[in-house]
Every structure is written in structure tokens, then in C-alpha cells.
Amino acid sequence: MGQHYLKRLFEPKSVVIFGASDRPDAVGALVFKNMLESGFKGDVYPINPKRDTVQGQKAYPSLEALGKTIDLAVITTPAPTIPAIIEDCGQHGVKAAVIISAGFREVGPQGMKLEKAVLENARRYGIRFIGPNCLGIMRPDIGLDVTFNKGGAKPGNVALVSQSGAICTAILDWAAPNGIGFSAVVSTGISADLDFGDVLDYLVNDPKTDSILLYIEGIHNARSFMSAVRAASRVKPVLALKVGRHTSGSKAAMSHTGALAGADDVFDAALRRAGAVRGMRIGHLFSNASTLDAGFRAKGERLCILTNGGGPGVMASDRAADLGIPLAELSEATIARLNEALPPTWSHGNPVDVIGDATAERYAAAVDACLADPGVDGLLVILTPQAMTAPNEVAAAVGAIARQHKKPVLCSWMGQTQVAEGRATLVEAGLPTFHTPEAAVEAFASLTAYYRNQQLLLQAPGPIWQSVPPDVEGARLIIEGALAEGRKVLSESESKAILGCFHIPSARAVVVRSPNEALVQAASMGLPVAMKINSPDITHKSDAGGVRLGINTAQGVRSAYNDIVTAVRRNRPEARIDGITVEPMLQRPNGRELLVGISTDPVFGPVITFGAGGITVEVMGDRAVMLPPLNRFLAKDLIQRTKVAKMLAAFRHMPAADMMALENVLLRVSEIACELPWVKELDINPLIVDDTGAIAVDARVVVDYHNATHERYDHMAIYPYPNQLVSRWQLPDGTDLVIRPIRPEDAEIEQEFVRKLSEQTKYFRFMQTIDELTPAMLARFTQIDYDREMAFIAVVEKDGGEEEIGVSRYVTNPDRTTCEFAVVVSDAWQRKGIAHRLMDALIETARSRGLRIMEGEVLASNHDMLSFVRALGFSVSTSVEDPSIKYVCKEL
């Protein structure tokens, strides 16, 4: 309970600036000057032991001399002085700081030593800080500007969080003349303490922030980043730009999969899965800032283009096609309206060409007709300054019509001098405007990408193995056996055994160590056979001359054995040879060769890769990646993002591939990624899929030791559905209950559960009158992040489905050590011990996650709940702020 732990950082009532100065170009002087001129709604004090006054204000030699309670300390002094300053802040109760100074890890070992001392002092006193080596932060609405940027920012609803101070200054310089305002500007610097995850934790609940822009150079904590971005994206558009796109992610990969999945692929997949949108150029941050500032939200992706010139309309259409943005098909009613408003020579389709002599009235009528069409999700209005055009009048007319609709309206007034006044009018009307049609289409594409990525965000995959669980223990023993022998690359037979533990069909393979043994095995399998070298040192067997296919004679088997050994010894003399594998030559004329695998990203952990398989896999480069865990929706999305997906449908003489079998393999591979943290790379290549099913022909698994923590899925960026927490219980009357973590697909039964609660029970639970959950509340309650919160529901079978009869939940506070809880049971099911069971599950889970305190608020009139929590060991006290509320708390 209580205020957010970053409230003093972002909403301070008093600020001190260490290093405030009169020297014009000193950082401390600029920061103090900005605070004096920004209209800060609080107190600001300069700390400078060498001066009595700074910029006309009384200066203080220390916090001791100041003798006042301070919320935020801003530090601009040289790096060696900062550990002592943080110590001084801690002793005087300061809990938040911005360290602007450089000279830490970026300068080498001595700087790293200083940084460690700063961090130790801050942690000892519970101080949270931004930086070091940062521009600072802004909160324009309260006049907080503790940056050395020359020029402030106007208040708005877009938050900018950047690891680069230079990018912040560039965007701020661009934003001012374009009328863009900000709710917050945060330069994180090297993030010795607070990182993206922490800042997003604050912004997601900040009522002044409607959308968020991120500039990213690197991620320090993938779980924290993903958890925070997913939480923010549920309620606010998040656009991220990451630089360093072409840095190799896995140079030492030992499999096809590892060689294919680069860090940039993975980052892109992570953002899509988190429901955020990725920008690829700095221009995207500029253009999307104006789009988000306008408050637009896309409900679909069908774009209508309206122009007074054919060429610009074609330019916009081409860019839309490049980005996969479909052009809206205008309804007959819209066509009829446009026929009445436009000359006979108009284009009679989308793009809507209103002709070069279009007046403001003609533009307004066309804009209104297009926005009223239910098949249009967004509108791009283009104007070129022709002799008879009035750019400013058209801008005013378009702005007036746009305000009457909720759909996104983007504008491109092309040119410079003649359209300058019109652009200013559009900015004043709150409409995003762009110099080129292509830039406008790209901005709309970002809006629609957010809309599409929300579908991925909703996915919280549950277990697929409820009826046929994998043999996780058997797979673990195989891996441990190899590691005990000092091997990290499993043999083909061991690799296929791992697949077998997870019920992935694979071709039978037998290792032989002589030509005659090869002949015996081939004869028992039936010719023809395939033969491959068995070596822990060879990843690409065919490159080493270690593969022979379609061997259909006894003599050929023995010859192939000798030929393979000879070729491998010639091509890879250093490689260890542990015999030859013999397996049946699969006769699948309709089969497609695919690649399915796992690689390990150094930041985001395990990643699922899918694409075209075979010996040309690296040359073709046709693959897509996704973070596990997967479900069928996500598996389908992964498949559809590859070129080979088109080959899986029926064409010419080939029947369609068995998509269910392919999805099952992807889901099982996702399980391997979740349940076997020792697996660093997995390569199924080829996986042959035809109309009869899927089978792994070749497999290779690379393993390594895993430093396990108390957390089962600590190796993953996204916490999977915690199937291990599902339990069953029977009431004394014989009624069977299931108590399990909630899932997104429980939205319907959650809504029905709340709807059936009595008015009193609803009031006690929500502390307000409520009939049923709003869509936003329903999403918030069912689409949870299992890493930072938990909700258990009690369900009974009813009419072939489930009925929810109770729920308990906790949400971890941003301090990551305490959590707030709630519990409610249907009126008809109360006093049966269900609430007690739900709370037992909740408390045990919170305790296992390292949480120390569980707390909550209960209405003083809710006597039954107060008695219940006292029985569970909670202490009860009266709220200082509101006597009608009791504060309850339990140490875990």
C-alpha cells in the first residue's frame, strides 16, 4: 500500500542540486537555471560549499546546513565526490537521486569501482537513482527540469525514456516547433540502479502518460524489461527503437538454429510478444511521437488515402503495400456520397483523388464520407500545393471534421513554403502531419502494429500436455549423463531420445561401428537407408562428407560406411568419430523439409526458431523466431511469418501439410525450452511434414550446466503458465474443485462470477458500486503476468464447462518485496473453507517468490473478512487516512 516508490523521483516537492554553479557552461549551472525558469511547483536549493549565492539564490554548503526534508537530490559534481554525497543523502533521509555526472564504468576499472561504491551506499539507505552519465529527467506539468538541455518541454501525454541523452535533446528540439508535449522525459544513462523496467513500472500507472517512446541501446534485465513492457502495453501504446541491429547474436553457435537467430531477430520477437511496436529508424520516434501525442488508437489496419494528386496517392499506396497495410474497400454508400461531393473525374476508388482544384469544402466532404465508412480504420489526407489550392483553409476544414470522428487522421502537406501555415494549423488542431506520404503511412503502420501485437500479448499459453505429459525426468537424466562424461553435444540417438521424452516423432536411428554391423542394421530396418557420421565435433555433417542417402544394396551399405569415415578423416581430421548412424530412408514424396529449433539469446534466454530446412538453410535464411512459451495461436503466427509457409498449403500435385502435426511439434519444442533449462541449442533439421504428419529426421541438442535459483523458470524472459500450481480438492459433501492460476481464456467465467456476486459482496470487494467488470478491468484481471502477480480461481464443472466460484490474487508492489492481496467467494459457496484454500495457495506462492509482506485494505464494516484474515495471522490496524478502512498485514 502507500505511494509508488518512485514518487519522490518523478513528483518531488523539494529538490537540491549538488554542484549548482554560476559558471555559464557548467552542467550544474544549466540544471539549476532550468529549474529556476521551468516554473517548478516546489522548493529548489543549490548546494555549493564554495559560494554563498548561486544565480542570485542563497546557496548551502551541505544538507546539514540546509536543515530541510528533501525529496530529490540532483548531482552534477565530479565522479569521485559522489559516493560521499550519496552517503550524506542517506543520512538525511533523501530517497531519490539523479546522477548526471560521468566518469563511472564507461572510463574503466577505476570508474567501475566508484560506481560500485555509489550503488552500495544507495542500497544501504534505500535510495533509488537515475544514471550516472545521463541528461536527467523532466516532468513538464510540474515544472521539474533537472536536465542540462537548453530548452524545456511543454506538457503532454507522451513519455520518452532513452538510454541516450543526445537522442533526448534531438527529440526535444524537434518537438517544440511541432507542438509535441511530454508527460515525462527520462534519460537513464548507464542504469546502475533504475532501468527501463523500473521506469515503466511508474509510467504504466501514471495518469499523465498515455503512450511511451523508448530508445534502447541494450537490455540489462530481460525478465524485468519484458514484464514491465507487457504491463504497460496492456493499457498504453509502447514504441521502441533499438540500435545495434546488426550485431551478431551467436557467433559460436553449434547448430543451424544458433547460427540463424541473431540478437536483433530476438529483440524484435520480444517486442511483438510484449504487445509493443518497434521503430527501425530515428525518424520513427519523431513521427510516432506526433501520432501518439494526438491520442489516436487504431482499431484495425484498413487505410484510406485521400489526395489532390495522383502521384502522391500512388506513393502512399506503394508504401502501404510494402508494410502489409491493406487499403480499405469503400462501401457503396461511401462511393455514392463521394459521387455527390466530387467532380465526375474523381478516382472512384481508394486512393480517393479529389482532383487538383479541390477546395476546402470538397476536402471536408470527402474526409467526412471516408471516416464515416465502417470499412475504414484510418485516413491519410494528402495535399500538394497547386495553383488553385488553399493549404491553410483545407487544414482548418480537415481539422474540424477530424474532431467529429475517433478514427486516426494523419496528414501530409507536401512542400515547404506554401504549406507552412497549413502545417501549423494542423498541429494546432492536434493532427499529426508529415512532410511525405511514406512517412505518414509508416506512422499509421506503427498504430496498426500495436493493434496486431495486442493479440500476441493476450496469449498466456497453458499446458498442452494435460493428457500426455512429457517425461521431463527421463530427459534430465539423459542430459546429466552426457554432462557427467564431459560432453555438451548429445549424440543423434540421445537427441532423438530427448524428442521422444516430449512425444515428438523421430526417425529410428542406430549407431554402428563397423561395416558389417551397418549391414545387419540396414537389413533389419529394410533398404533403402540413410547413413550419417556420428561425431560430437561435427555440426554440419554433409559439409564434412559425412552423409550418404538412398543406399539400397547390401554392398552399398558397407561401401558407404568406409566412404563416410574416409571422407570425414580427410575433411575434418581433428574430429572424433563415434561410429555411423543408420536409419530408414523415409519415403515421403509430399514432404516439406523444415527447421525447428531452440537457440539461447544472451539477453532473452531460450528462443524458438522455425523456417525452411535442408542443407541450404543458412543460405536461404528463411526463418522466424518467437519467445516461448507458445500456444497454437502463437505457433500459427510463427509459421505464417516465413516464406516456407506458402509451401505448406496444397499446390500442384501435393496435398496440404498436416498443420496440426506441425503445430504440435512447435508446442512440444516450446515445452523443451521451458522445462529443460540445460538445453542451449536444439536443431531438428530436417523436420519432414506432409499430409500424414511430421517426423524429425535429424536432431542435435547442445546442453550445458544451469545455475538454478529458487525459481523454476528463471531462464526465461516470459514466465509460462505455472501448471505446477494446479491442485484438486474435494468438499465434505463430495463436490470436486480445481484451484488453479487464472488464464486469459477465463474472461467469460470471471465476468459471470462477478456478475452473480451480491451487491454487498461486490461492494466489500471493490469498495464501490459495480454491476460488472469493464473490458479493461476484465483484461487486467485475467491477462496477468505470472512473474509479478498471481490469481488463483476455484472452479467446479458445470454443463460440460467450468464455473468460477472464488478467486484470490496478489499483485507485487514495485519494491518487489511486498504485495497487495484480495479474495472473494461466491455468496452461495461461502463458509465451506474455499477462501481459506485460495489464500493458502496464494500465501505459499508469494512466499516461494521471495515476497516478505502481504497487505491489503478491508472496509471496517466487513466484519467477516476481518475475522477471516485475523485467523490467517494478519495484523489489523485502522487506516490513518480513512478510519472506515482497516489496513491488514502479514509477514510471510
DONUMAR-866690 format. One record per residue (C-alpha): x, y, z. Coordinates in pm, whole numbers, plus 50000, padded with zeros to 5 digits. Example, Ala and Ser with C-alpha at 12.3 -4.5 7.8 and 13.67 -1.06 7.14 Angstrom:
512304955050780;513674989450714;
END
This chain:
500005000050000;501095036250007;502745056949738;504865044249449;508505040649543;509495064249258;507025091449353;509795112649509;511805109649189;509035119748949;506855141049178;509215157749426;508145186849639;511725197149715;514955193949515;518615200249593;521245204049322;524775194249416;527225213349202;524905242549123;527135269648982;527375304348828;529745292648553;527615296448237;528525263548068;528835241848379;526345213248392;525295222848745;524665258448630;522445247248342;520455223348562;519875249748830;518975275848567;516435252148411;514825246248750;514605283448821;512985290548483;510745259748443;508085270348694;508785241948939;505905238349182;508125231949483;511345242349655;514785240749492;518075246449672;521655249149538;524375230349727;527815246049678;530255248649971;532325274849785;529565300249721;527155319949939;524785325249647;524265308149312;522425326249033;521045350449287;519745323349521;521085315249869;523455285549847;524125259550116;527385241350187;525645208450275;522375191250352;523185195450720;523355233150677;520135233250474;518275215350750;515175207050546;513475175050432;514395168450069;512675145149820;515155145649530;518895151249503;520415160449166;524175155049149;526445171748894;529775170949080;532835150648968;532525112948997;534995108349289;532805130449513;529575111649456;529885081549693;530215105849984;527305127049857;525075096249839;526145087250194;525205122350306;521835119950128;521125086950301;521885101150643;519475129950580;516555109050455;516795116050082;515275086349892;515675096249526;518545109449316;519555118248961;523275113948899;524135133648587;527915131648622;530025108848402;533205090348497;531995056048600;532045022148424;532485039148088;536025050448184;537345016848304;538154998148629;538565029248848;535185042348734;533615008248795;534975009049149;533355043149205;530075030949062;530085001149297;530665024049595;527765046549489;525465016549448;526425001649785;525775034449966;522465039449788;521245004549871;522245007950235;519915037750270;517195027150026;517985054649773;516875048449413;518635067949143;518715075048770;522125074848597;525035080448622;526125096848295;522665108748191;520905140148070;518485139348365;514685138848384;511725161948311;508155163548434;506865193948241;503435195148409;505025202848750;507945222848611;510545196648702;513515200148465;516665185648616;518495182948283;521235203248118;519205205447799;518985240847662;515265244647619;512465228147808;509445207947700;505755215847700;503375193447897;501765164747705;500785128347735;503795110847573;506635097447789;510125094447642;512605070547804;516045069347643;519445054547717;520955082647508;520875118347632;521745130447282;518595114047142;516545131047413;517905165447321;517295159246950;513675148547007;513045177547246;514455202146993;512185187746723;509135185746949;508955222447044;508185237146698;505925207446619;503755213246923;504515179547085;504335177547463;505645152147713;504405137548040;507955127048127;511405126647971;513875102348126;517495097848029;518555065548201;522295068248133;524155036548225;521365024548457;523505014748752;520295013048958;516975021748793;516455006548449;513725005348184;511694980848390;511605003648694;510725034948495;507985016648304;506605003948636;505975040048727;504735051848388;502185023948347;500245037848644;500965074448570;497655091348477;499525118248285;501125092948049;499025079047764;501815064547547;505525056647578;508535060147349;511685040047424;515195044547278;517205013447364;520885005147327;520894974147547;518764954747797;520214946448138;517414925348283;515204907548027;512594894748276;512124929248431;512034945848088;509534921247939;507344921448248;507204959448254;506654963747879;503874937647882;502204955448174;502494989248001;501384976747659;498144963147801;496944998647862;499225022247667;500935020947326;504675014947361;507005022347069;510655011647096;513665019546881;516744997746931;520105004746778;522874979646710;520614958846486;523414941046304;525444928446598;525844890846571;523914873546844;525544839246846;528874837246666;529914804946831;526654786446763;527004748946730;523814742846531;521884756846235;519384772246472;522014790246677;523684803746363;520374817146229;518864835046529;520614868446574;520074891746866;518054916146656;515614889146547;515084880546910;514614916347023;512014921146752;510224889446863;510354900547226;508714933947148;505984917846938;505274893147217;505144921447469;502504939447264;504854968347182;505794982846842;509274985646703;510625015246511;513575009146281;514815044946232;515105075946448;512555091846217;510035066846351;510445081346701;509815116246566;506825106846353;505255084146610;505645109846884;503225132446695;500835103646621;500755092246981;500525128047107;497295131046906;495865102947118;494985081046820;494415043546869;493875020746570;491024995746590;492014979746260;494514983145978;492484992845668;493795026145542;492025051145318;494155076045124;492685109545017;494755131844788;494565160344540;497275144844323;497505110244172;501275106044216;501365111344595;498425087244630;500395060444445;503445067344663;501355062044975;499745030644830;503145015744744;504465021845095;501315006745244;501854975545031;505494973845144;504344973945508;501434949945462;498824977045528;495624968545335;493804996645157;490184999945267;487484989745022;484955017845018;481295008545063;478645016244802;477165042245036;480525059845065;481025058944689;477585074644648;478405102544894;481695109344718;479965109844380;477775137944511;480665157844658;483405153144398;483785160444024;482915131943784;486625127343715;487475116444071;489225082644105;486105063044213;488185041944445;490895041744713;493095062844690;490405089244672;491695115544427;489655147144489;491355163944186;493905192144187;491445220844214;489885207444535;488545234044769;488395232445146;484695223245122;485425194744881;488155181345112;485835183645414;483015164745243;485365137445125;487065133945466;483695131245640;482435104745396;485575083445427;485715084945807;482045075145829;482695043145630;482785013145871;485334996545643;487875024545700;490115022046008;492305052245939;492635081045693;495685097245533;494955131645386;497505144245132;497725179344991;500075192044721;500285230044676;498765235044333;497885269344191;494245267844298;494915251644641;494415269244976;496535247945215;495605266545532;491865266745464;491965229645380;493905222745702;491295240945909;488465222045739;490135188145781;490865195446148;487225204546214;485905172546054;488545150446219;487435161946564;483975147546494;485385112246446;487515089346663;489465072846382;493135082046321;493615110346071;497165116445950;498155144545714;500905150945461;501035186845338;503805182445079;506255210545008;507685237745229;506935274845188;503375273445054;502175247645308;503985260345621;500945279045754;498685249145681;501025225845872;500905249346171;497095248646158;497125210446154;499485209746454;497205233746638;494265210846559;496165181746713;496605162846386;499965146146314;501495159945996;504325146445781;506435160245500;506005128945284;503155104045233;505535074945302;506355088145650;502655091745726;501965055945616;504815043645836;503295061546134;499925045346065;501695011746032;503015016346386;499485022546513;498244990846342;501264971046462;500244979746816;496744967446737;498084934546593;500654928946867;497944931547130;496714897947000;500124882947084;500144899947424;496854882947514;498444848647479;499334831847808;499904796147695;498574769247923;499884733547929;499234712347620;500204680147792;497344675948034;496614641247893;500094631047772;502734647547993;506384647247886;508984626148062;510934655748196;512814634148447;513964609748177;515194638347958;517024653448253;518834620748325;520004618347961;521414653547983;523064647848317;524674616148186;526274634947897;527454663548117;528944638648364;531024624848077;532224659847989;530084661947674;527934691647579;526804679147238;524404649847258;524664621947003;521914618646746;520394589646933;520474609047262;519004639447090;516174618846946;515634603247286;515064638547423;512494644047147;510894610947239;510554621947601;508434650947472;506474629247225;508004643946908;508064616446640;511534609446502;513104585346257;514684554946420;518474557646424;521044531446533;524744537746587;527044511646434;530824508846450;531764485746163;530704479645801;529234445545888;527274459646183;525934486145949;524814459245705;522994439645978;521114470246100;520254481445746;518874447145663;516764446345979;515364481145904;514804474545538;516534491545246;516944518945140;518684535845436;520484568045517;523894567945684;525504597245870;528674603346063;528274602546442;530654628346586;530304653146873;532594677046685;530684679546357;527614701546330;527114701645954;527544665145858;527124669645483;529824696545471;532294671545617;531324644645367;529534625545641;526154618045479;525004591745228;521334589045132;519194563744949;521544533844990;519564504144855;522054475044832;523954454745089;527254462044919;526374498744911;525884499145288;529374485845360;530924508445097;529124538445234;530434531545585;534034531845463;533494561645231;531994582745511;534844575145754;537484582245487;535864614945379;535434627845733;539014619445829;540194638245522;537944668645566;537884670645947;540984652146073;540594666746425;537014654046469;536274624746695;534374597246516;531984576146723;530654553046453;527924558246193;524174562046240;521914541246020;518244549945977;515454541645734;515264563245422;511914580045463;509724577245155;507644608845177;507254623344827;504894650344955;507124660045245;508394695445307;511774699245473;511564723345766;513754735446051;512544737546410;514894745946691;515904763747008;518714788747047;519734808147357;519914845747338;522334861447590;519644886447695;516244869947644;517144833247702;515574804847500;514124813447159;512074791346924;513174791946558;511144779846262;511814780845888;512844762445575;515104732645640;517584711345450;521204716945358;520634752445224;519054765445544;521704791845621;521894803445258;518124807545225;517804824545563;514054818745575;513174817945941;511144834646212;511734834746587;509494837546892;510004836947266;508474807247447;506094796347583;503944790647275;500314781147224;498524773246897;497834809846819;501494818446863;502644787446674;500444797146379;501804832546388;505384819346391;504724797046089;502954824345890;505894848245922;508084826245697;508184822145320;508034784245350;504544787845500;503194791645146;504574757045058;502574740845337;499264746145158;498134723544873;499744731644540;500094713244210;500154675744288;500944679644661;498244678144928;498314703245215;500694695745501;499304684045834;499364717646014;498104703046340;501094679346349;503494708046276;501954729746547;502234700546790;505964698146723;506384735546785;504414733047108;506474703447225;509714721647140;508384751047342;507924726947634;511534715947599;512634752347615;510524757647928;511224725648119;514874718448028;516994749048107;520104728248030;519224728147657;521124757047500;520564747347137;518264722646965;518244715946595;515604694746418;516704696346056;515024684245859;511614680346012;509634664345732;505934673645726;503384660545478;499674653045476;500154623145710;502084640245990;505504652546096;508714633946173;512154645546285;514764630746052;517844645346219;518274661346559;521094677146752;520994690147109;523634711647280;523484712947661;525304729847944;525074733148319;522344755948453;522784776348769;519304771448911;517724795649156;514634790649371;512584800049064;511634771848829;511624792748510;514444816748591;515994810748248;513014825348060;512104861247975;508354853647987;507034833748279;504974804448145;501664792648278;502514777548621;500904743548567;502634730148878;500344751949092;497134734648978;495564714649262;492394694749322;490294693949636;487024678549746;484474695049972;482964674150258;479794669850050;481794653049770;481964683249535;485224683049338;487044716349300;490054726649095;492174755449224;494424768748951;496084800548824;493804821748607;494214823148227;493134848847964;490514824747832;488824826148176;487454860848092;483934848148038;483664828348361;485344856848552;482754881248420;479914857548511;481424852248857;481454889548935;478024894548779;476484869149021;478024883449338;475584900249573;475664938249588;477184936949935;479904912349832;480754933749528;480964964649746;483174947550001;485494935149723;485754966449505;484864992949768;482495008749517;479225001149346;479824979949037;477504959148820;480094940448616;483684943448508;484544967648228;486544953047935;489664970048071;489134955548420;488394921248277;491604921848075;493544933648378;492154905648597;492634876748351;495704886648147;498174885848431;501944884748436;502774854048645;506184868648731;504794898548922;501314887449023;499184856749078;495484849249077;494024815749182;490464806949086;488374778949232;486234762148964;483664734048952;482394715248649;479064727448515;477264718148193;480424704748034;482394736148122;483664753748431;482044777348680;484234800648883;483204801749247;486104820249411;489294839449341;492314851449534;495044873349392;498104893249480;499974919949287;503614926149370;504374961849466;507154979349273;509534973949566;509374936749472;509274926749840;505634933849935;502334925849767;498664935549792;496034908349807;492294903449760;489994873549795;486284868049726;484004837549710;480544834849553;477804840549806;476344805449757;479754789349820;480834808550129;481594792150466;482854760050304;486584766350351;487124777249990;488524811550080;490964795150320;492224771750045;492564800349799;494534821050048;496774791750144;497724787749777;498264825049741;500404828850053;502564798849970;503184811549617;504064846649739;506444831849995;508124809949731;508664840849511;510654857649786;507964882449890;508174892550254;504904910450334;501304906050216;499004935250282;495564948050193;492664970950274;489344959250418;486274980150489;485784983650863;482194971650818;483324938950660;483464920150990;483554885450835;486634893650628;488394909150926;487764877951133;488954856550844;492294874650795;492934875051169;492544837151164;495174836150888;497624855651106;497154890550960;497504920651188;494714946351164;495014983951214;492935014351125;494005034650823;495425068450919;493955084550608;490475069150627;489025054750953;486435034850753;489245012950615;491294987250801;494884980150697;495764943150722;499284929350701;501074895950734;504784887450732;505374857550504;
END
